[in-house]
């Protein structure tokens, strides 16, 4: 953990606001790229950790080229995608393939608490910077490795993307229109799931390290992460031999619990319990409609496929067809699970999102304002820092190497001249 002198240095860089987060004092070395690793370390940064993003001087994180781009006349475009996943970080460039670069990283790790990497297993070992080597440098280091299939097993060396995890973790096979082909989940859930589990693993390992002085390897697999997001699929198969197939917008057994069309779009309606079904009938049905259908008053009866398709679903469709999303939410949103299906423009303007500070404005000098998502972690004593900036490539290299690692200016100049930083 950093000392008071180092904290003063960090404050001079403008990386701490008035209320340091819960992880203030924790130093994270981030050698990741794209999303799974950067998002993991970004969450740690939001929570107050000092995260040093290490990039190759000639081959930086290639999401720096991903759209959307912020533009200014006197500088290169700056990626909003990169900024979203790298806020609150310090920027350092190091070529870890250079012997001097390896030494720089080891000296950095010696003073750090956490290292996060998301290379294919074996890559860091080939650089001479794998877990076994770095634990010699710093026995209390928490080394988080995020990869497609984990650090061991028959698939460990396979290249992988988010889609690889969705495919091999079972989620892809379950998603899509009923009776149709499997459909990819419309976001990088394999990356994001691994990021979140990475954070959980790091926090658990940090607690152990604080009590014992002993670090450990945090091994996160995208495939593993996706498997845990398949709800009841595993137990349905192992208990009853059922292999889930695409169901479209339906639930495998809970009804009504799906998408319904309305006058100007779609809503989700989940009035499947007896309580919510009666309230819904009273709100939307004809007078006496609930009592006229005693055969639908039981949740078990409504779950039957034939009853649902022939009676329940047509009834709900009739209720909603002539009303708008806003009307339906206004009538029943506070009483039953009924929510408008909103596109991202509607979400960004949503009053609940605004109340929760979940879309934040960040000013990038010369580029203008970037609006991005905030932090879903709400802490009343040490709130996350969701409005931090992402660094330019190597923006803080000199400061980090001189004031944190302890190199002289002459040594730094020599590293820069050799292309090591």
Buried (B, 14 or more C-beta within 10 A) or exposed (E): BBEEEBBEBBEEBEBBBEEBBBBBBBBBBBBBBBBBBBBBBBBBBBBBBBBBBBBBBEEBBEBBEBEEBBEEEEEEBBBBBBBBBBBBBBBBBBBBEBEBBBBBBBBBBEBBBBBBBBBBBEBBEEBBBBBEBBBEBBEBBBBBBBBBBBBEEEBBEBEBBBBBBBBBBBBBBBBBEEEEEBBBBEEBBBBBBBBBBBBBBBBEBBEBBEEEEBBBBBBBBBBBBBBEBBEEBEEBBEEEEEEBBBBEEBBBEBBBBBEBEBEEBBBBBBBBBEEBBBBBBEBBBEEEBBEEBEEBBEBEBBBBEEBBEEBBBEBBEEBBEEBBBBBBBEBBBEEBBBBBBBEEEEEBEBEEBEEEBBBBEBEBEEBEEBEBEBBEBEEEEBBBBBBBBBBEBBBBBBBBBBBBBEBEEEBBEBBBEEEBB
